Amino acid sequence: MDGETASRILTNTNLVLPLKSEKDIVDTAKTVFLEEYDRLMEQDPELEEKVFRVKGLMSQLLMHRKKKVKNYRRRKTSITED
């Protein structure tokens, strides 16, 4: 998945995803979106407005990032303890 696709998945409220894989697709889209955020902003200066138009998306992105950082720290700690 690329940044543009992730952005479309997250900001298009009319998009219908397969129920079985919706959570996985959205989680992947959030990860890719956050990783490529600076580049995406350069390409689409109105991206922040699009994110804020989707109710709760900014909070979801912040929580997703926090969870990823927490998981990374936990993994890093478990590796160094051995």
Secondary structure, DSSP 8 states (H G I E B T S, - for coil): --HHHHHHHHH-TT----TTTHHHHHHHHHHHHHHTHHHHHHH-TTHHHHHHHSTTHHHHHHHHHHHHHHHHHHHHHHHHH-
